[in-house]
């Protein structure tokens, strides 16, 4: 186990954290790539062309 200021870390935990920190730049690039694809590839068409109906009846029952 590896000694830390707050306690002990298992070797596998330390290796995992080390690998995540090592690949942090790649992770940021992947997030930016996915964000860009979500924004640019999502449909931006207005499906309500011509407007819609009113939600209030024009002639209420008498």
N, C-alpha and C positions, 0 to 999 in steps of 0.2 A: 504494500500500500504506500501511497505517496502522501507525505505530510503537507497539509495546507493550513492557513491561519485559522480556519473554522473547524478543522477536523481532518479526517483522512479520506482520500479518494481511492477507489479501487483502480487498479492499473487499466482495466478495460474502459472505465469511465474517463480517465485522463486521456487515453488514446483517442476516444471518440471526440472529446472536446477539442483536442489538438487537431484532429482531422477536419472538424467543422471550421475552426479558426483558419486553418490553412486554405480551405476552399471558400472562404468568405467572399472574396472578390468574384469568383465564379457564380456564387449564389446571388449576389447583387445583380450581375449581368443577366442571369436567368430570370430574375424577378422583373427587371426592366423590359426584357424581351417579351415575357408573357403579358405584362401590363400593356405594352404597345400593341400587341396582337389583339388583346381584348377590346381596346379602344378603337382600333382601326378596322377590325373585322366585324364588329357588331353592326347590325342593320340600323341605319339612322332614318329610315323612311317613315314618314308620317302616315299611319294607317287610317287616320280620321280625315281623309281628303273630302272636302265639301262640307265639313261640319257634322254635327250630330243632332239628335233630337233634344228638345228641351226636356228637363226632368219634371216640369210642372205642367199639369194639364191646362190646355188653353180654355176649355169650357168645363168648369167644375159641375158636378151634378147639382141639379136644382131641387 
